[in-house]
Amino acid sequence: MADLKLTDVGKSYGAGVEVLKNINLDIQTGELIVFVGPSGCGKSTLLRMIAGLEKITAGELQIDGDRMNDVPPAQRGIAMVFQSYALYPHMTVRDNMAFALKLAKKTPAEIDEAVGRAAKVLQLDEYLDRLPKALSGGQRQRVAIGRSIVRDPKVYLFDEPLSNLDASLRVATRIEIAQLKESMPNSTMIYVTHDQVEAMTLATRIVVLANKGIAQVGSPLELYERPENEFVAQFIGSPAMNLLAGEIVETGQVTQVRLEQGAGTIAANIPTRDSDKGQKVNVGIRPEDMVTANSENYAFAGTVEITEALGEVTQLYFAKPAPENASIIAKLPGIHAGLRGTQLKMTADPSKLHLFANGHSLLYRD
């Protein structure tokens, strides 16, 4: 059992070099929390601060109510799986997994029991006497995870553990991590990744980091369906959400927006106030929610410049007129490779739209 709490946590490197500030986060026993964000946002730094490998320069870290700021890493009850496997090449799988327990002066019987239990969970039983060089990349990563499991820590930390694997191994190992979490329901895990599929499929909750702090915390579907701001809206989901400039012309439970690049108005099932009339907004439409329009009211019209036929879907790239000069992307089910060079009008269901004013969702204001 391990509850973890960060209160106003920050990280600075000398004067004027602030990496993280005001990080407030409560992690409950049994959660799998995923940190995501752009490169350089501090994901791995925050993970290393929790592990004790980086000093916390502001705020407080607690594990099960105990302050951990000045507790050495070995005494925090934490095990970390790194991006690099970091296995000892001259040791067998069994010895790699047992090494930390030998250092802890565990008895041979305790070591054998712990290694056997972890090997069974990770399906490594038949590989225990092999050297790392005789294993695939996915098997080596499982050994690295097993080295953590045998220690029976309070908290597991994963720092981009699948980034060195090829696509097929990444999928297989991701599934294995999900199964591992199900087999250890009371374990607390924190996972850093750049991969949105890993985040969306593994996480109990996702923490999106940006601008030295937390942009939003929520379940994968909460972040996908109800982003608090434009950054989260465009960061979660692939391809990114389209943003179309417009102006609110009718308010109420259903809001009417006149789009700069569309025709007429488009309806959004988002309540607005009388005072919002005339407000400049960005209408967010996910590529997978865009459909061809048959009426004169549409969100966007343009020429398809590029098509990407992916089998189950086709991605259409439209050129967006200046000044934005950014592509609009539609994601249509099936194969539509013949649409390149054609003019299309696109729209979306009112329940699928998002409205942002000054970068923030109108759903979350007071």
C-alpha positions in Angstrom: 0.0 0.0 0.0 1.5 3.4 -1.0 -0.2 6.8 -1.3 2.1 9.5 -2.7 1.5 13.2 -2.3 3.4 16.1 -3.9 2.7 19.6 -2.4 4.0 22.7 -4.2 7.0 20.7 -5.5 9.5 22.6 -7.6 12.9 22.1 -9.2 15.6 24.7 -9.9 19.1 24.5 -11.1 20.8 27.6 -9.6 19.4 31.1 -9.9 17.0 31.7 -12.7 16.9 28.1 -14.1 13.5 26.9 -12.9 12.4 23.6 -14.4 9.2 22.8 -12.4 7.1 24.8 -10.0 3.9 24.3 -7.9 3.4 20.6 -8.7 0.5 19.4 -6.6 -0.6 15.8 -7.1 -2.2 13.1 -5.0 -1.6 9.5 -6.1 -3.6 6.8 -4.5 -2.6 3.2 -3.8 -3.3 1.0 -6.8 -3.1 3.8 -9.4 -1.0 3.8 -12.6 -0.2 7.4 -13.2 1.3 8.4 -16.6 3.3 11.6 -17.0 3.2 13.0 -20.6 4.2 16.3 -22.2 6.5 17.7 -24.8 10.3 17.2 -24.7 11.9 19.2 -22.0 8.7 19.7 -19.9 10.3 17.9 -16.8 8.6 14.5 -16.9 11.7 12.5 -16.2 13.0 15.1 -13.8 9.8 14.8 -11.7 10.1 11.1 -11.8 13.8 11.3 -10.6 12.8 13.7 -7.8 10.3 11.1 -6.6 13.0 8.4 -6.7 15.4 10.6 -4.9 17.9 10.9 -7.8 17.2 14.6 -8.1 17.0 17.0 -5.2 13.6 18.6 -4.5 14.3 22.4 -4.3 10.8 23.5 -3.2 7.8 21.9 -1.7 7.3 18.4 -0.1 7.1 14.8 -1.2 5.2 12.3 1.1 4.9 8.6 0.8 2.3 7.1 3.1 2.3 10.3 5.1 6.1 10.3 5.7 8.2 13.2 4.3 10.7 11.9 1.8 12.6 15.1 0.7 15.8 14.1 2.5 15.4 10.3 2.6 18.1 8.5 0.5 16.7 6.7 -2.6 17.4 3.2 -1.2 15.2 3.9 1.8 12.1 5.3 0.0 10.6 1.9 -0.9 10.8 2.7 -4.6 12.0 0.6 -7.6 12.8 2.3 -10.9 12.9 0.8 -14.4 15.0 2.9 -16.8 14.9 3.5 -20.5 18.1 1.4 -20.7 17.8 -2.2 -19.5 21.1 -1.8 -17.6 21.5 -5.5 -17.1 24.8 -7.1 -16.1 25.9 -8.9 -19.2 28.0 -11.5 -17.4 25.1 -12.5 -15.1 22.2 -14.8 -15.9 18.7 -13.6 -15.7 18.3 -15.3 -12.3 21.4 -13.5 -11.0 20.4 -10.1 -12.5 17.0 -10.3 -10.7 18.6 -11.6 -7.5 21.4 -9.0 -7.3 19.6 -6.4 -5.2 18.3 -9.0 -2.8 21.8 -10.3 -2.2 23.0 -6.8 -1.4 20.1 -6.6 1.0 21.5 -9.7 2.8 18.4 -11.8 2.0 18.6 -15.6 2.6 19.0 -17.9 -0.4 15.5 -19.2 0.3 14.0 -15.7 0.3 15.9 -14.9 -2.9 14.7 -18.0 -4.7 11.1 -17.4 -3.7 11.1 -13.8 -4.8 12.9 -14.5 -8.1 10.6 -17.5 -8.8 7.5 -15.4 -8.1 8.6 -12.5 -10.3 9.7 -14.9 -13.1 6.3 -16.5 -13.1 4.5 -13.2 -13.3 6.7 -12.1 -16.2 6.8 -15.5 -18.0 10.6 -15.7 -17.6 10.7 -19.1 -16.0 12.4 -20.8 -19.0 15.0 -18.0 -19.4 16.4 -17.8 -15.8 19.7 -19.5 -16.8 20.3 -17.4 -19.9 22.6 -14.5 -20.3 21.1 -11.1 -21.5 22.7 -11.4 -24.9 20.6 -14.5 -25.5 17.3 -12.6 -25.0 15.3 -10.4 -27.2 14.8 -6.7 -26.4 11.3 -7.3 -25.0 12.6 -10.2 -22.8 15.5 -8.0 -21.5 13.0 -5.3 -20.5 11.0 -7.9 -18.7 14.1 -8.9 -16.8 14.6 -5.2 -15.9 11.0 -5.0 -14.6 11.5 -8.3 -12.7 14.5 -6.9 -11.0 12.2 -4.3 -9.5 9.4 -6.7 -8.7 11.6 -8.9 -6.5 12.2 -6.0 -4.2 8.5 -5.7 -3.5 8.6 -1.8 -3.4 5.9 0.6 -2.4 6.1 2.5 -5.7 7.2 1.4 -9.2 8.7 4.1 -11.4 9.0 3.5 -15.2 11.1 6.0 -17.2 10.1 5.4 -20.9 10.8 1.7 -20.6 9.6 0.8 -24.1 11.3 3.5 -26.1 14.2 1.2 -27.2 11.9 -1.4 -28.6 10.7 -1.8 -32.1 7.0 -1.3 -32.9 5.8 -4.9 -32.6 7.8 -5.5 -29.4 6.5 -2.3 -27.9 2.9 -3.4 -28.4 3.6 -6.8 -26.9 5.5 -5.4 -23.9 2.8 -2.7 -23.3 0.3 -5.5 -23.0 2.5 -7.3 -20.6 2.8 -4.3 -18.4 -1.0 -3.9 -18.4 -1.3 -7.6 -17.4 1.4 -7.1 -14.8 -0.6 -4.2 -13.3 -3.8 -6.3 -13.2 -1.9 -9.0 -11.4 -0.7 -6.5 -8.8 -3.8 -4.4 -8.1 -2.5 -2.8 -4.9 0.8 -1.7 -6.5 1.3 2.1 -7.2 3.0 2.8 -10.5 4.2 6.1 -12.1 5.1 5.8 -15.8 6.8 8.4 -18.1 6.2 8.2 -21.9 6.1 10.1 -25.1 3.8 7.5 -26.6 0.1 8.5 -26.5 -1.1 5.0 -27.0 0.9 3.8 -23.9 -0.6 6.7 -21.9 -4.2 6.2 -23.1 -4.2 2.4 -22.7 -2.2 2.0 -19.5 -3.1 4.9 -17.3 -5.6 5.2 -14.5 -5.0 8.9 -14.7 -2.7 11.0 -17.0 -0.8 14.0 -15.8 -0.1 16.4 -18.7 3.0 18.6 -18.0 3.7 21.9 -19.7 5.1 25.3 -19.0 6.9 24.1 -15.8 3.6 22.8 -14.2 0.6 20.6 -14.7 -1.7 21.5 -17.5 -4.4 18.9 -16.6 -4.9 15.7 -14.6 -7.6 13.2 -15.4 -8.5 9.8 -16.8 -7.5 9.2 -20.4 -11.1 9.7 -21.7 -11.6 12.8 -19.6 -8.5 14.4 -21.2 -9.7 13.3 -24.7 -13.3 14.3 -24.3 -13.1 17.3 -22.0 -9.7 19.1 -22.3 -9.4 22.1 -20.1 -7.3 24.1 -22.5 -6.0 24.2 -26.1 -2.7 22.7 -25.2 -4.2 19.6 -23.7 -6.7 19.5 -26.6 -4.0 19.4 -29.2 -1.5 17.3 -27.2 -3.9 14.4 -26.4 -5.1 12.7 -29.6 -3.3 11.9 -32.9 -3.5 13.7 -35.2 -4.0 16.8 -33.1 -7.3 18.5 -32.7 -8.1 21.1 -35.4 -8.7 24.7 -34.2 -10.9 26.9 -36.3 -11.3 30.6 -35.5 -14.8 32.0 -35.1 -17.2 34.3 -33.3 -20.2 33.4 -31.0 -23.4 34.8 -32.6 -26.0 33.0 -30.6 -25.8 31.9 -26.9 -27.7 29.5 -24.7 -27.6 25.7 -24.2 -26.6 25.3 -27.8 -24.1 27.9 -29.1 -24.0 29.1 -32.6 -20.5 30.1 -34.0 -19.8 31.8 -37.2 -16.5 30.4 -38.5 -14.0 32.6 -40.4 -13.4 29.8 -43.0 -16.8 28.2 -43.0 -20.2 29.2 -44.3 -23.1 30.3 -42.2 -22.9 29.1 -38.6 -22.0 25.8 -36.8 -23.8 24.6 -33.6 -22.0 23.4 -30.5 -23.7 21.7 -27.6 -21.8 23.9 -25.1 -23.8 26.3 -22.9 -22.8 30.0 -23.1 -24.0 33.2 -21.5 -25.6 36.3 -23.0 -22.4 38.2 -22.3 -20.5 35.7 -24.6 -22.2 37.0 -27.7 -19.5 38.5 -30.0 -16.7 36.6 -28.2 -13.9 35.4 -30.4 -13.3 31.7 -29.9 -11.5 28.7 -31.4 -13.8 25.8 -32.3 -12.0 22.5 -31.7 -12.8 19.5 -33.9 -10.9 16.2 -33.7 -9.9 14.8 -37.1 -11.9 11.6 -36.4 -15.1 13.6 -35.7 -15.0 15.5 -39.0 -17.6 14.3 -41.7 -18.4 15.6 -45.1 -21.1 18.3 -45.1 -24.2 18.2 -47.4 -25.7 21.5 -46.4 -24.6 25.1 -46.8 -23.6 25.3 -43.2 -20.2 23.8 -42.8 -17.1 24.2 -40.6 -14.5 24.1 -43.3 -14.1 23.9 -47.0 -10.8 23.2 -48.8 -8.8 21.2 -51.3 -7.4 17.9 -50.2 -3.6 18.2 -50.7 -2.4 14.9 -49.3 -4.1 11.6 -48.4 -2.7 8.9 -46.2 -4.6 5.6 -46.7 -3.9 3.6 -43.5 -6.3 0.8 -44.2 -9.0 1.2 -41.6 -8.9 5.0 -42.0 -7.8 7.6 -44.5 -6.3 10.9 -43.3 -7.0 13.9 -45.4 -4.8 17.0 -45.2 -6.2 20.3 -46.2 -4.3 23.5 -46.7 -5.6 26.2 -44.3 -5.5 29.8 -45.6 -3.3 32.5 -44.1 -2.7 33.8 -41.5 -2.8 30.5 -39.6 -1.1 28.6 -42.4 -1.6 25.2 -40.7 -3.1 22.1 -42.0 -6.6 20.9 -41.2 -6.8 17.1 -40.9 -9.8 14.9 -41.3 -9.8 11.2 -40.5 -12.4 9.2 -42.4 -13.2 5.5 -42.0 -12.2 3.3 -44.8 -10.1 4.0 -47.9 -10.5 7.3 -49.8 -7.2 7.6 -51.6 -8.9 9.1 -54.7 -9.9 12.3 -52.9 -6.6 14.0 -53.4 -7.1 17.3 -55.3 -10.8 17.4 -54.7 -12.8 20.2 -53.0 -14.6 19.1 -49.8 -16.9 20.7 -47.2 -16.4 19.3 -43.7 -18.4 19.6 -40.5 -19.0 17.8 -37.2 -21.7 16.7 -34.9 -22.6 19.5 -32.3 -21.9 17.2 -29.4 -18.3 16.6 -30.6 -17.2 20.2 -30.7 -15.1 22.2 -28.2 -15.0 25.9 -27.6 -11.9 27.7 -26.4 -11.7 31.4 -25.4 -8.2 32.8 -24.7 -6.9 29.3 -24.8 -9.2 27.9 -22.1 -12.3 25.6 -22.6 -15.6 27.3 -21.9 -16.8 24.1 -20.1 -14.4 24.7 -17.2 -15.0 28.3 -16.3 -16.7 29.3 -13.0 
